[in-house]
Amino acid sequence: MPEPSARSLNTGSVWSRWVSHFLEFIPLRALKFSAPGLTVEPRVLVRAPDRLELGANITIQRNTIIHCGGRKWCQFGGKVVIDDHVVIGPDCILYGAGEMHIGAFTHLGPKVVIMTQSGMPNDNRMTPHPEHLLEPIAIGKGCWIGAGAVILGGTVLGDGCTIGPNAVVKGTYPENTVLIGNPARTSAPTTRK
């Protein structure tokens, strides 16, 4: 007997699949009218778009997920603020339930993960609704975040910081700091001419 073929999780009628598909794109249409010069590539998903503040001339590339909180598990908090001329590369994940601010002219490479929330390090993990640790993230102006970098809650990056590819960053760093590795450590400072 042949094995059953793979099926979509959405097994409803054609009408329900169409409605579901349509609702995924409403936030994108709303975003395009909310900020001048906004470029949004296909398959960008925004959760709680009412908690997203966008500056001018922002580019959000394909397959990016921006979760701005606003759910019960984060006490209905959260906010994501993205200033002018920010570029978010493809396949990035931004979880802003603990609040996040990305400064102007900052560039995020492909597959960057910015997480303001994490699980609480306590014995209460084996419940249907575990507690979450929500910590804000602030990224200064003109920062460059390398491909695959992970920025954890509680991080503050000064203006002009550079994060190397695949670095895992947590902490407070002054302007023009270069961070590399896992865990991230400082390298030679950048000089601006």
Rosetta blueprint (number, residue, H / E / L):
1 M L
2 P L
3 E L
4 P L
5 S L
6 A L
7 R L
8 S L
9 L L
10 N L
11 T L
12 G L
13 S L
14 V H
15 W H
16 S H
17 R H
18 W H
19 V H
20 S H
21 H H
22 F H
23 L H
24 E H
25 F H
26 I H
27 P H
28 L H
29 R H
30 A H
31 L H
32 K H
33 F L
34 S L
35 A L
36 P L
37 G L
38 L L
39 T E
40 V E
41 E L
42 P L
43 R L
44 V L
45 L E
46 V E
47 R E
48 A L
49 P H
50 D H
51 R H
52 L E
53 E E
54 L E
55 G L
56 A L
57 N L
58 I L
59 T E
60 I E
61 Q L
62 R L
63 N L
64 T L
65 I E
66 I E
67 H E
68 C L
69 G L
70 G L
71 R L
72 K H
73 W H
74 C H
75 Q L
76 F L
77 G L
78 G L
79 K L
80 V E
81 V E
82 I E
83 D L
84 D L
85 H L
86 V L
87 V E
88 I E
89 G L
90 P L
91 D L
92 C L
93 I E
94 L E
95 Y E
96 G L
97 A L
98 G L
99 E L
100 M E
101 H E
102 I E
103 G L
104 A L
105 F L
106 T L
107 H E
108 L E
109 G L
110 P L
111 K L
112 V L
113 V E
114 I E
115 M E
116 T L
117 Q E
118 S E
119 G E
120 M L
121 P L
122 N L
123 D L
124 N L
125 R L
126 M L
127 T L
128 P L
129 H L
130 P L
131 E L
132 H E
133 L E
134 L E
135 E L
136 P L
137 I E
138 A E
139 I E
140 G L
141 K L
142 G L
143 C L
144 W E
145 I E
146 G L
147 A L
148 G L
149 A L
150 V E
151 I E
152 L E
153 G L
154 G L
155 T L
156 V E
157 L E
158 G L
159 D L
160 G L
161 C L
162 T E
163 I E
164 G L
165 P L
166 N L
167 A L
168 V E
169 V E
170 K L
171 G L
172 T E
173 Y E
174 P L
175 E L
176 N L
177 T L
178 V E
179 L E
180 I E
181 G L
182 N L
183 P L
184 A L
185 R E
186 T E
187 S L
188 A L
189 P L
190 T L
191 T L
192 R L
193 K L
